[in-house]
Amino acid sequence: MAHPKRRISRTRRDKRRTHYKAVAAQVSTCQTTGEPHLSHRAYVVDGNLYYNGKLAIENYTSVA
């Protein structure tokens, strides 16, 4: 049975085992307003909050 000649460091071992990759954000263009926005997120256009192509809140102001 094969055995390693040298010990593999924790960093090298963990780098090999990882499967996480950086993924670009999904940007969609609204058919109603024509604004680019993140998919499945509400977005503000001219002071109004839109979600799923529909007006959700008119004269929206951010709390944070």
N, CA, C, O and CB atoms as a CASP TS submission, in Angstrom:
PFRMAT TS
TARGET T0000
AUTHOR 0000-0000-0000
METHOD Language model
MODEL 1
PARENT N/A
ATOM      1  N   MET     1       0.836  -1.182   0.000  1.00  0.00           N
ATOM      2  CA  MET     1       0.000   0.000   0.000  1.00  0.00           C
ATOM      3  C   MET     1       0.883   1.248   0.000  1.00  0.00           C
ATOM      4  O   MET     1       1.903   1.283   0.688  1.00  0.00           O
ATOM      5  CB  MET     1      -0.952  -0.003   1.216  1.00  0.00           C
ATOM      6  N   ALA     2       0.504   2.263  -0.758  1.00  0.00           N
ATOM      7  CA  ALA     2       1.332   3.454  -0.915  1.00  0.00           C
ATOM      8  C   ALA     2       1.234   4.353   0.316  1.00  0.00           C
ATOM      9  O   ALA     2       0.161   4.530   0.893  1.00  0.00           O
ATOM     10  CB  ALA     2       0.918   4.231  -2.171  1.00  0.00           C
ATOM     11  N   HIS     3       2.379   4.916   0.705  1.00  0.00           N
ATOM     12  CA  HIS     3       2.434   5.858   1.817  1.00  0.00           C
ATOM     13  C   HIS     3       3.182   7.097   1.351  1.00  0.00           C
ATOM     14  O   HIS     3       4.122   6.998   0.563  1.00  0.00           O
ATOM     15  CB  HIS     3       3.118   5.223   3.071  1.00  0.00           C
ATOM     16  N   PRO     4       2.765   8.276   1.840  1.00  0.00           N
ATOM     17  CA  PRO     4       3.475   9.490   1.434  1.00  0.00           C
ATOM     18  C   PRO     4       4.870   9.544   2.056  1.00  0.00           C
ATOM     19  O   PRO     4       5.067   9.154   3.206  1.00  0.00           O
ATOM     20  CB  PRO     4       2.671  10.738   1.831  1.00  0.00           C
ATOM     21  N   LYS     5       5.825  10.033   1.278  1.00  0.00           N
ATOM     22  CA  LYS     5       7.190  10.139   1.775  1.00  0.00           C
ATOM     23  C   LYS     5       7.332  11.324   2.717  1.00  0.00           C
ATOM     24  O   LYS     5       8.099  11.267   3.677  1.00  0.00           O
ATOM     25  CB  LYS     5       8.174  10.266   0.615  1.00  0.00           C
ATOM     26  N   ARG     6       6.576  12.429   2.440  1.00  0.00           N
ATOM     27  CA  ARG     6       6.626  13.612   3.294  1.00  0.00           C
ATOM     28  C   ARG     6       5.214  13.948   3.754  1.00  0.00           C
ATOM     29  O   ARG     6       4.227  13.650   3.083  1.00  0.00           O
ATOM     30  CB  ARG     6       7.267  14.818   2.548  1.00  0.00           C
ATOM     31  N   ARG     7       5.156  14.569   4.901  1.00  0.00           N
ATOM     32  CA  ARG     7       3.855  14.977   5.444  1.00  0.00           C
ATOM     33  C   ARG     7       3.312  16.171   4.643  1.00  0.00           C
ATOM     34  O   ARG     7       4.055  17.100   4.326  1.00  0.00           O
ATOM     35  CB  ARG     7       3.979  15.342   6.963  1.00  0.00           C
ATOM     36  N   ILE     8       2.030  16.139   4.323  1.00  0.00           N
ATOM     37  CA  ILE     8       1.391  17.231   3.585  1.00  0.00           C
ATOM     38  C   ILE     8       0.818  18.209   4.604  1.00  0.00           C
ATOM     39  O   ILE     8       0.129  17.809   5.542  1.00  0.00           O
ATOM     40  CB  ILE     8       0.269  16.696   2.614  1.00  0.00           C
ATOM     41  N   SER     9       1.110  19.496   4.412  1.00  0.00           N
ATOM     42  CA  SER     9       0.655  20.509   5.372  1.00  0.00           C
ATOM     43  C   SER     9      -0.869  20.644   5.332  1.00  0.00           C
ATOM     44  O   SER     9      -1.512  20.280   4.348  1.00  0.00           O
ATOM     45  CB  SER     9       1.319  21.875   5.076  1.00  0.00           C
ATOM     46  N   ARG    10      -1.422  21.165   6.407  1.00  0.00           N
ATOM     47  CA  ARG    10      -2.870  21.377   6.489  1.00  0.00           C
ATOM     48  C   ARG    10      -3.356  22.316   5.394  1.00  0.00           C
ATOM     49  O   ARG    10      -4.444  22.133   4.848  1.00  0.00           O
ATOM     50  CB  ARG    10      -3.250  21.937   7.860  1.00  0.00           C
ATOM     51  N   THR    11      -2.549  23.319   5.076  1.00  0.00           N
ATOM     52  CA  THR    11      -2.942  24.286   4.051  1.00  0.00           C
ATOM     53  C   THR    11      -3.041  23.620   2.687  1.00  0.00           C
ATOM     54  O   THR    11      -4.031  23.807   1.980  1.00  0.00           O
ATOM     55  CB  THR    11      -1.946  25.449   3.998  1.00  0.00           C
ATOM     56  N   ARG    12      -2.028  22.845   2.308  1.00  0.00           N
ATOM     57  CA  ARG    12      -2.045  22.168   1.008  1.00  0.00           C
ATOM     58  C   ARG    12      -3.174  21.155   0.936  1.00  0.00           C
ATOM     59  O   ARG    12      -3.830  21.033  -0.099  1.00  0.00           O
ATOM     60  CB  ARG    12      -0.705  21.476   0.743  1.00  0.00           C
ATOM     61  N   ARG    13      -3.409  20.432   2.014  1.00  0.00           N
ATOM     62  CA  ARG    13      -4.487  19.448   2.049  1.00  0.00           C
ATOM     63  C   ARG    13      -5.847  20.117   1.897  1.00  0.00           C
ATOM     64  O   ARG    13      -6.690  19.646   1.134  1.00  0.00           O
ATOM     65  CB  ARG    13      -4.436  18.651   3.352  1.00  0.00           C
ATOM     66  N   ASP    14      -6.066  21.218   2.624  1.00  0.00           N
ATOM     67  CA  ASP    14      -7.351  21.902   2.583  1.00  0.00           C
ATOM     68  C   ASP    14      -7.583  22.596   1.245  1.00  0.00           C
ATOM     69  O   ASP    14      -8.721  22.677   0.782  1.00  0.00           O
ATOM     70  CB  ASP    14      -7.439  22.912   3.710  1.00  0.00           C
ATOM     71  N   LYS    15      -6.514  23.100   0.614  1.00  0.00           N
ATOM     72  CA  LYS    15      -6.662  23.709  -0.711  1.00  0.00           C
ATOM     73  C   LYS    15      -7.119  22.673  -1.734  1.00  0.00           C
ATOM     74  O   LYS    15      -7.922  22.982  -2.615  1.00  0.00           O
ATOM     75  CB  LYS    15      -5.337  24.350  -1.161  1.00  0.00           C
ATOM     76  N   ARG    16      -6.618  21.460  -1.622  1.00  0.00           N
ATOM     77  CA  ARG    16      -7.002  20.404  -2.540  1.00  0.00           C
ATOM     78  C   ARG    16      -8.455  19.977  -2.319  1.00  0.00           C
ATOM     79  O   ARG    16      -9.153  19.643  -3.277  1.00  0.00           O
ATOM     80  CB  ARG    16      -6.069  19.208  -2.382  1.00  0.00           C
ATOM     81  N   ARG    17      -8.905  19.985  -1.087  1.00  0.00           N
ATOM     82  CA  ARG    17     -10.243  19.485  -0.764  1.00  0.00           C
ATOM     83  C   ARG    17     -11.362  20.496  -1.002  1.00  0.00           C
ATOM     84  O   ARG    17     -12.534  20.120  -1.016  1.00  0.00           O
ATOM     85  CB  ARG    17     -10.277  19.049   0.661  1.00  0.00           C
ATOM     86  N   THR    18     -11.026  21.751  -1.186  1.00  0.00           N
ATOM     87  CA  THR    18     -12.061  22.767  -1.319  1.00  0.00           C
ATOM     88  C   THR    18     -12.707  22.709  -2.701  1.00  0.00           C
ATOM     89  O   THR    18     -12.058  22.352  -3.685  1.00  0.00           O
ATOM     90  CB  THR    18     -11.477  24.159  -1.063  1.00  0.00           C
ATOM     91  N   HIS    19     -13.985  23.063  -2.765  1.00  0.00           N
ATOM     92  CA  HIS    19     -14.713  23.120  -4.022  1.00  0.00           C
ATOM     93  C   HIS    19     -15.391  24.462  -4.199  1.00  0.00           C
ATOM     94  O   HIS    19     -16.157  24.643  -5.146  1.00  0.00           O
ATOM     95  CB  HIS    19     -15.739  22.004  -4.093  1.00  0.00           C
ATOM     96  N   TYR    20     -15.128  25.415  -3.306  1.00  0.00           N
ATOM     97  CA  TYR    20     -15.765  26.722  -3.388  1.00  0.00           C
ATOM     98  C   TYR    20     -15.079  27.562  -4.467  1.00  0.00           C
ATOM     99  O   TYR    20     -13.853  27.657  -4.519  1.00  0.00           O
ATOM    100  CB  TYR    20     -15.717  27.444  -2.016  1.00  0.00           C
ATOM    101  N   LYS    21     -15.886  28.155  -5.306  1.00  0.00           N
ATOM    102  CA  LYS    21     -15.365  29.006  -6.361  1.00  0.00           C
ATOM    103  C   LYS    21     -16.061  30.361  -6.294  1.00  0.00           C
ATOM    104  O   LYS    21     -17.211  30.444  -5.863  1.00  0.00           O
ATOM    105  CB  LYS    21     -15.560  28.349  -7.753  1.00  0.00           C
ATOM    106  N   ALA    22     -15.388  31.406  -6.708  1.00  0.00           N
ATOM    107  CA  ALA    22     -16.002  32.719  -6.792  1.00  0.00           C
ATOM    108  C   ALA    22     -16.910  32.742  -8.017  1.00  0.00           C
ATOM    109  O   ALA    22     -16.505  32.371  -9.119  1.00  0.00           O
ATOM    110  CB  ALA    22     -14.922  33.847  -6.865  1.00  0.00           C
ATOM    111  N   VAL    23     -18.150  33.186  -7.802  1.00  0.00           N
ATOM    112  CA  VAL    23     -19.132  33.208  -8.875  1.00  0.00           C
ATOM    113  C   VAL    23     -19.608  34.640  -9.079  1.00  0.00           C
ATOM    114  O   VAL    23     -19.889  35.343  -8.108  1.00  0.00           O
ATOM    115  CB  VAL    23     -20.326  32.265  -8.560  1.00  0.00           C
ATOM    116  N   ALA    24     -19.699  35.073 -10.312  1.00  0.00           N
ATOM    117  CA  ALA    24     -20.190  36.420 -10.615  1.00  0.00           C
ATOM    118  C   ALA    24     -21.677  36.515 -10.277  1.00  0.00           C
ATOM    119  O   ALA    24     -22.422  35.547 -10.423  1.00  0.00           O
ATOM    120  CB  ALA    24     -19.948  36.773 -12.110  1.00  0.00           C
ATOM    121  N   ALA    25     -22.094  37.696  -9.823  1.00  0.00           N
ATOM    122  CA  ALA    25     -23.492  37.911  -9.452  1.00  0.00           C
ATOM    123  C   ALA    25     -24.385  37.869 -10.686  1.00  0.00           C
ATOM    124  O   ALA    25     -23.986  38.307 -11.765  1.00  0.00           O
ATOM    125  CB  ALA    25     -23.657  39.253  -8.720  1.00  0.00           C
ATOM    126  N   GLN    26     -25.602  37.338 -10.520  1.00  0.00           N
ATOM    127  CA  GLN    26     -26.569  37.267 -11.607  1.00  0.00           C
ATOM    128  C   GLN    26     -27.266  38.613 -11.746  1.00  0.00           C
ATOM    129  O   GLN    26     -28.079  38.979 -10.897  1.00  0.00           O
ATOM    130  CB  GLN    26     -27.599  36.136 -11.362  1.00  0.00           C
ATOM    131  N   VAL    27     -26.963  39.341 -12.790  1.00  0.00           N
ATOM    132  CA  VAL    27     -27.558  40.653 -13.016  1.00  0.00           C
ATOM    133  C   VAL    27     -28.603  40.510 -14.110  1.00  0.00           C
ATOM    134  O   VAL    27     -28.312  40.016 -15.200  1.00  0.00           O
ATOM    135  CB  VAL    27     -26.476  41.718 -13.401  1.00  0.00           C
ATOM    136  N   SER    28     -29.831  40.950 -13.810  1.00  0.00           N
ATOM    137  CA  SER    28     -30.926  40.906 -14.774  1.00  0.00           C
ATOM    138  C   SER    28     -31.311  42.329 -15.148  1.00  0.00           C
ATOM    139  O   SER    28     -30.975  43.282 -14.445  1.00  0.00           O
ATOM    140  CB  SER    28     -32.148  40.135 -14.202  1.00  0.00           C
ATOM    141  N   THR    29     -32.011  42.457 -16.249  1.00  0.00           N
ATOM    142  CA  THR    29     -32.546  43.749 -16.664  1.00  0.00           C
ATOM    143  C   THR    29     -34.065  43.684 -16.554  1.00  0.00           C
ATOM    144  O   THR    29     -34.699  42.784 -17.105  1.00  0.00           O
ATOM    145  CB  THR    29     -32.096  44.116 -18.124  1.00  0.00           C
ATOM    146  N   CYS    30     -34.641  44.643 -15.837  1.00  0.00           N
ATOM    147  CA  CYS    30     -36.090  44.675 -15.632  1.00  0.00           C
ATOM    148  C   CYS    30     -36.778  45.033 -16.952  1.00  0.00           C
ATOM    149  O   CYS    30     -36.367  45.968 -17.639  1.00  0.00           O
ATOM    150  CB  CYS    30     -36.474  45.695 -14.512  1.00  0.00           C
ATOM    151  N   GLN    31     -37.818  44.288 -17.295  1.00  0.00           N
ATOM    152  CA  GLN    31     -38.557  44.578 -18.521  1.00  0.00           C
ATOM    153  C   GLN    31     -39.436  45.812 -18.358  1.00  0.00           C
ATOM    154  O   GLN    31     -39.744  46.484 -19.343  1.00  0.00           O
ATOM    155  CB  GLN    31     -39.412  43.377 -18.922  1.00  0.00           C
ATOM    156  N   THR    32     -39.844  46.121 -17.121  1.00  0.00           N
ATOM    157  CA  THR    32     -40.701  47.278 -16.876  1.00  0.00           C
ATOM    158  C   THR    32     -39.907  48.579 -16.889  1.00  0.00           C
ATOM    159  O   THR    32     -40.261  49.521 -17.598  1.00  0.00           O
ATOM    160  CB  THR    32     -41.422  47.126 -15.546  1.00  0.00           C
ATOM    161  N   THR    33     -38.826  48.629 -16.098  1.00  0.00           N
ATOM    162  CA  THR    33     -38.064  49.872 -15.948  1.00  0.00           C
ATOM    163  C   THR    33     -36.800  49.913 -16.798  1.00  0.00           C
ATOM    164  O   THR    33     -36.293  50.999 -17.080  1.00  0.00           O
ATOM    165  CB  THR    33     -37.696  50.067 -14.506  1.00  0.00           C
ATOM    166  N   GLY    34     -36.282  48.766 -17.212  1.00  0.00           N
ATOM    167  CA  GLY    34     -35.041  48.720 -17.977  1.00  0.00           C
ATOM    168  C   GLY    34     -33.798  48.853 -17.124  1.00  0.00           C
ATOM    169  O   GLY    34     -32.700  49.006 -17.659  1.00  0.00           O
ATOM    170  N   GLU    35     -33.943  48.799 -15.813  1.00  0.00           N
ATOM    171  CA  GLU    35     -32.817  48.933 -14.886  1.00  0.00           C
ATOM    172  C   GLU    35     -32.146  47.582 -14.649  1.00  0.00           C
ATOM    173  O   GLU    35     -32.837  46.574 -14.506  1.00  0.00           O
ATOM    174  CB  GLU    35     -33.289  49.532 -13.548  1.00  0.00           C
ATOM    175  N   PRO    36     -30.799  47.540 -14.603  1.00  0.00           N
ATOM    176  CA  PRO    36     -30.125  46.308 -14.198  1.00  0.00           C
ATOM    177  C   PRO    36     -30.222  46.146 -12.684  1.00  0.00           C
ATOM    178  O   PRO    36     -30.107  47.122 -11.942  1.00  0.00           O
ATOM    179  CB  PRO    36     -28.640  46.313 -14.653  1.00  0.00           C
ATOM    180  N   HIS    37     -30.435  44.901 -12.224  1.00  0.00           N
ATOM    181  CA  HIS    37     -30.558  44.631 -10.786  1.00  0.00           C
ATOM    182  C   HIS    37     -30.189  43.184 -10.520  1.00  0.00           C
ATOM    183  O   HIS    37     -30.130  42.376 -11.446  1.00  0.00           O
ATOM    184  CB  HIS    37     -31.999  44.932 -10.275  1.00  0.00           C
ATOM    185  N   LEU    38     -29.940  42.850  -9.259  1.00  0.00           N
ATOM    186  CA  LEU    38     -29.638  41.486  -8.867  1.00  0.00           C
ATOM    187  C   LEU    38     -30.902  40.650  -8.925  1.00  0.00           C
ATOM    188  O   LEU    38     -31.981  41.121  -8.564  1.00  0.00           O
ATOM    189  CB  LEU    38     -29.019  41.442  -7.462  1.00  0.00           C
ATOM    190  N   SER    39     -30.774  39.413  -9.377  1.00  0.00           N
ATOM    191  CA  SER    39     -31.922  38.520  -9.465  1.00  0.00           C
ATOM    192  C   SER    39     -32.477  38.209  -8.081  1.00  0.00           C
ATOM    193  O   SER    39     -31.715  38.064  -7.125  1.00  0.00           O
ATOM    194  CB  SER    39     -31.538  37.227 -10.182  1.00  0.00           C
ATOM    195  N   HIS    40     -33.781  38.107  -7.968  1.00  0.00           N
ATOM    196  CA  HIS    40     -34.476  37.766  -6.727  1.00  0.00           C
ATOM    197  C   HIS    40     -34.236  38.785  -5.621  1.00  0.00           C
ATOM    198  O   HIS    40     -34.230  38.426  -4.443  1.00  0.00           O
ATOM    199  CB  HIS    40     -34.043  36.399  -6.254  1.00  0.00           C
ATOM    200  N   ARG    41     -34.040  40.049  -5.981  1.00  0.00           N
ATOM    201  CA  ARG    41     -33.846  41.122  -5.008  1.00  0.00           C
ATOM    202  C   ARG    41     -34.706  42.310  -5.414  1.00  0.00           C
ATOM    203  O   ARG    41     -34.921  42.553  -6.602  1.00  0.00           O
ATOM    204  CB  ARG    41     -32.342  41.532  -4.907  1.00  0.00           C
ATOM    205  N   ALA    42     -35.199  43.049  -4.422  1.00  0.00           N
ATOM    206  CA  ALA    42     -35.923  44.285  -4.693  1.00  0.00           C
ATOM    207  C   ALA    42     -34.913  45.371  -5.050  1.00  0.00           C
ATOM    208  O   ALA    42     -33.763  45.315  -4.612  1.00  0.00           O
ATOM    209  CB  ALA    42     -36.796  44.710  -3.469  1.00  0.00           C
ATOM    210  N   TYR    43     -35.335  46.367  -5.846  1.00  0.00           N
ATOM    211  CA  TYR    43     -34.433  47.425  -6.277  1.00  0.00           C
ATOM    212  C   TYR    43     -35.190  48.737  -6.378  1.00  0.00           C
ATOM    213  O   TYR    43     -36.395  48.757  -6.628  1.00  0.00           O
ATOM    214  CB  TYR    43     -33.778  47.073  -7.622  1.00  0.00           C
ATOM    215  N   VAL    44     -34.466  49.835  -6.181  1.00  0.00           N
ATOM    216  CA  VAL    44     -35.054  51.174  -6.150  1.00  0.00           C
ATOM    217  C   VAL    44     -34.786  51.871  -7.482  1.00  0.00           C
ATOM    218  O   VAL    44     -33.660  51.879  -7.977  1.00  0.00           O
ATOM    219  CB  VAL    44     -34.482  52.009  -4.964  1.00  0.00           C
ATOM    220  N   VAL    45     -35.844  52.458  -8.055  1.00  0.00           N
ATOM    221  CA  VAL    45     -35.734  53.243  -9.279  1.00  0.00           C
ATOM    222  C   VAL    45     -36.540  54.518  -9.071  1.00  0.00           C
ATOM    223  O   VAL    45     -37.751  54.461  -8.858  1.00  0.00           O
ATOM    224  CB  VAL    45     -36.241  52.438 -10.537  1.00  0.00           C
ATOM    225  N   ASP    46     -35.872  55.673  -9.130  1.00  0.00           N
ATOM    226  CA  ASP    46     -36.523  56.978  -8.978  1.00  0.00           C
ATOM    227  C   ASP    46     -37.366  57.072  -7.703  1.00  0.00           C
ATOM    228  O   ASP    46     -38.458  57.640  -7.727  1.00  0.00           O
ATOM    229  CB  ASP    46     -37.399  57.260 -10.186  1.00  0.00           C
ATOM    230  N   GLY    47     -36.873  56.525  -6.596  1.00  0.00           N
ATOM    231  CA  GLY    47     -37.567  56.618  -5.313  1.00  0.00           C
ATOM    232  C   GLY    47     -38.665  55.602  -5.111  1.00  0.00           C
ATOM    233  O   GLY    47     -39.323  55.627  -4.071  1.00  0.00           O
ATOM    234  N   ASN    48     -38.895  54.708  -6.057  1.00  0.00           N
ATOM    235  CA  ASN    48     -39.906  53.659  -5.929  1.00  0.00           C
ATOM    236  C   ASN    48     -39.219  52.307  -5.827  1.00  0.00           C
ATOM    237  O   ASN    48     -38.211  52.064  -6.490  1.00  0.00           O
ATOM    238  CB  ASN    48     -40.890  53.684  -7.127  1.00  0.00           C
ATOM    239  N   LEU    49     -39.769  51.423  -4.991  1.00  0.00           N
ATOM    240  CA  LEU    49     -39.200  50.097  -4.792  1.00  0.00           C
ATOM    241  C   LEU    49     -39.926  49.106  -5.691  1.00  0.00           C
ATOM    242  O   LEU    49     -41.151  48.995  -5.643  1.00  0.00           O
ATOM    243  CB  LEU    49     -39.294  49.665  -3.304  1.00  0.00           C
ATOM    244  N   TYR    50     -39.158  48.382  -6.518  1.00  0.00           N
ATOM    245  CA  TYR    50     -39.715  47.398  -7.433  1.00  0.00           C
ATOM    246  C   TYR    50     -39.242  46.017  -7.029  1.00  0.00           C
ATOM    247  O   TYR    50     -38.124  45.851  -6.542  1.00  0.00           O
ATOM    248  CB  TYR    50     -39.320  47.707  -8.890  1.00  0.00           C
ATOM    249  N   TYR    51     -40.106  45.016  -7.235  1.00  0.00           N
ATOM    250  CA  TYR    51     -39.728  43.625  -7.054  1.00  0.00           C
ATOM    251  C   TYR    51     -40.500  42.795  -8.070  1.00  0.00           C
ATOM    252  O   TYR    51     -41.714  42.942  -8.212  1.00  0.00           O
ATOM    253  CB  TYR    51     -40.007  43.142  -5.594  1.00  0.00           C
ATOM    254  N   ASN    52     -39.794  41.934  -8.765  1.00  0.00           N
ATOM    255  CA  ASN    52     -40.398  41.047  -9.755  1.00  0.00           C
ATOM    256  C   ASN    52     -41.097  41.837 -10.866  1.00  0.00           C
ATOM    257  O   ASN    52     -42.109  41.388 -11.402  1.00  0.00           O
ATOM    258  CB  ASN    52     -41.392  40.103  -9.078  1.00  0.00           C
ATOM    259  N   GLY    53     -40.559  43.014 -11.212  1.00  0.00           N
ATOM    260  CA  GLY    53     -41.108  43.821 -12.283  1.00  0.00           C
ATOM    261  C   GLY    53     -42.338  44.616 -11.919  1.00  0.00           C
ATOM    262  O   GLY    53     -42.940  45.254 -12.783  1.00  0.00           O
ATOM    263  N   LYS    54     -42.731  44.589 -10.630  1.00  0.00           N
ATOM    264  CA  LYS    54     -43.931  45.298 -10.196  1.00  0.00           C
ATOM    265  C   LYS    54     -43.572  46.311  -9.117  1.00  0.00           C
ATOM    266  O   LYS    54     -42.620  46.114  -8.362  1.00  0.00           O
ATOM    267  CB  LYS    54     -44.997  44.309  -9.677  1.00  0.00           C
ATOM    268  N   LEU    55     -44.337  47.389  -9.050  1.00  0.00           N
ATOM    269  CA  LEU    55     -44.127  48.421  -8.037  1.00  0.00           C
ATOM    270  C   LEU    55     -44.543  47.864  -6.688  1.00  0.00           C
ATOM    271  O   LEU    55     -45.704  47.501  -6.494  1.00  0.00           O
ATOM    272  CB  LEU    55     -44.924  49.718  -8.374  1.00  0.00           C
ATOM    273  N   ALA    56     -43.607  47.795  -5.756  1.00  0.00           N
ATOM    274  CA  ALA    56     -43.885  47.244  -4.431  1.00  0.00           C
ATOM    275  C   ALA    56     -44.243  48.372  -3.458  1.00  0.00           C
ATOM    276  O   ALA    56     -45.271  48.294  -2.786  1.00  0.00           O
ATOM    277  CB  ALA    56     -42.668  46.439  -3.907  1.00  0.00           C
ATOM    278  N   ILE    57     -43.408  49.424  -3.370  1.00  0.00           N
ATOM    279  CA  ILE    57     -43.642  50.547  -2.465  1.00  0.00           C
ATOM    280  C   ILE    57     -43.362  51.827  -3.223  1.00  0.00           C
ATOM    281  O   ILE    57     -42.290  51.995  -3.804  1.00  0.00           O
ATOM    282  CB  ILE    57     -42.754  50.447  -1.183  1.00  0.00           C
ATOM    283  N   GLU    58     -44.334  52.733  -3.216  1.00  0.00           N
ATOM    284  CA  GLU    58     -44.156  54.015  -3.872  1.00  0.00           C
ATOM    285  C   GLU    58     -43.511  55.004  -2.898  1.00  0.00           C
ATOM    286  O   GLU    58     -43.799  54.956  -1.702  1.00  0.00           O
ATOM    287  CB  GLU    58     -45.510  54.556  -4.393  1.00  0.00           C
ATOM    288  N   ASN    59     -42.652  55.892  -3.382  1.00  0.00           N
ATOM    289  CA  ASN    59     -41.910  56.866  -2.574  1.00  0.00           C
ATOM    290  C   ASN    59     -41.156  56.184  -1.430  1.00  0.00           C
ATOM    291  O   ASN    59     -41.300  56.555  -0.265  1.00  0.00           O
ATOM    292  CB  ASN    59     -42.867  57.929  -2.010  1.00  0.00           C
ATOM    293  N   TYR    60     -40.367  55.200  -1.779  1.00  0.00           N
ATOM    294  CA  TYR    60     -39.607  54.409  -0.812  1.00  0.00           C
ATOM    295  C   TYR    60     -38.387  55.168  -0.325  1.00  0.00           C
ATOM    296  O   TYR    60     -37.664  55.765  -1.123  1.00  0.00           O
ATOM    297  CB  TYR    60     -39.183  53.076  -1.424  1.00  0.00           C
ATOM    298  N   THR    61     -38.154  55.148   0.994  1.00  0.00           N
ATOM    299  CA  THR    61     -36.917  55.683   1.579  1.00  0.00           C
ATOM    300  C   THR    61     -36.267  54.589   2.399  1.00  0.00           C
ATOM    301  O   THR    61     -36.938  53.905   3.171  1.00  0.00           O
ATOM    302  CB  THR    61     -37.196  56.947   2.459  1.00  0.00           C
ATOM    303  N   SER    62     -34.978  54.421   2.240  1.00  0.00           N
ATOM    304  CA  SER    62     -34.254  53.393   2.945  1.00  0.00           C
ATOM    305  C   SER    62     -34.145  53.707   4.439  1.00  0.00           C
ATOM    306  O   SER    62     -33.913  54.855   4.819  1.00  0.00           O
ATOM    307  CB  SER    62     -32.877  53.225   2.341  1.00  0.00           C
ATOM    308  N   VAL    63     -34.313  52.690   5.282  1.00  0.00           N
ATOM    309  CA  VAL    63     -34.229  52.863   6.729  1.00  0.00           C
ATOM    310  C   VAL    63     -32.779  52.894   7.185  1.00  0.00           C
ATOM    311  O   VAL    63     -32.421  53.664   8.076  1.00  0.00           O
ATOM    312  CB  VAL    63     -34.985  51.745   7.448  1.00  0.00           C
ATOM    313  N   ALA    64     -31.954  52.069   6.587  1.00  0.00           N
ATOM    314  CA  ALA    64     -30.561  51.965   7.034  1.00  0.00           C
ATOM    315  C   ALA    64     -29.697  53.063   6.499  1.00  0.00           C
ATOM    316  O   ALA    64     -28.502  53.106   6.791  1.00  0.00           O
ATOM    317  CB  ALA    64     -29.983  50.652   6.633  1.00  0.00           C
TER
END
